[in-house]
Amino acid sequence: MTTEEKLQHFLEFCMEDARSRSAKMLDEYTAALEEAFTEHQQNAIRRAEQQVELEKKQIERETNKKLSLEQINIRREFGKKQDELKEKLFQELLDRLTEYMKTPEYTTLLNNQARKALELADKDFITIYIDPQDEEKLKDLSIPQSAELLVSEYSFMGGIRAVIPSRHILIDNSFQTKLSEAKRDFRFDLKDIMGGEAND
């Protein structure tokens, strides 16, 4: 083999070796790049998913906040409407009581209330008060002499009030107190308002 052939053979060998190492390095570099790209892609997907989750939670919080505010407004409006209806209802009740107080049944009621108060007093002295607007009914009330029947200085909208001083007992069968208690304890039943079954 001549020197020139040897050099040619050496050159080819070196070139083949360089190409082989270059290809290997290129493969390793490409694999490293692909691995870095895959990792970067996975990180990007994970960050995107986290961002979506954060945004979703933020939207849920804002939606819940808006819903809560809307529920508060609905409850407030519902409460206002209930109060209006309650006032209307009790005004109508008051009007009916006023009409009832003009009937003979009302005088019977006063006599019954007075009789029950006298039974409670037994033999103790009792003072029975009627409302100033019922003064003309004094003659229609049958009260024994062991009791004092007076017209109150203050209106209590009808009915009677009585005092048994010896036992420190106040009997309050006034319409004012009964209406006040009824108004305080009155609640609308949702199924009546909604026209069906109430949701428990």
Secondary structure, DSSP 8 states (H G I E B T S, - for coil): --HHHHHHHHHHHHHHHHHHHHHHHHHHHHHHHHHHHHHHHHHHHHHHHHHHHHHHHHHHHHHHHHHHHHHHHHHHHHHHHHHHHHHHHHHHHHHHHHHHTTSHHHHHHHHHHHHHHHHHHTTS-EEEEE-GGGGGGGGG----TTEEEEE-SS--SSEEEEEEGGGTEEEEEEHHHHHHHHHHH----HHHHHTS----
